[in-house]
Amino acid sequence: MTKHILIADDSAFLREQLRLRIERHPGWEVCEAVDGVEAVRKSQKVAPDAVVLDLRMPEMDGLAAGRRLKATDAQIADGAVQHRHKFAT
């Protein structure tokens, strides 16, 4: 059974790194979004099993996107939406 994971991050590099790690697992497929608006839109088409959201993104941040996803999709369980913050170095 295929598991769909949605990654939303405005950094193409970080999306790629996460995608490469996730897709090492057989049967796991990644869908990518560049911001919260696109994440919400793609989640309606893909119905992801898990979502990884960057906290700081243009258009809609990860917290707002996570709230919208939980409000519009009863299938997304608590804990299935994860937020992360990238730190400046």
Beta strands, then each sheet from edge to edge (+ up, - down):
strand 1: 3-8
strand 2: 28-33
strand 3: 50-54
strand 4: 81-84
sheet 1: 2+ 1+ 3+ 4+
end
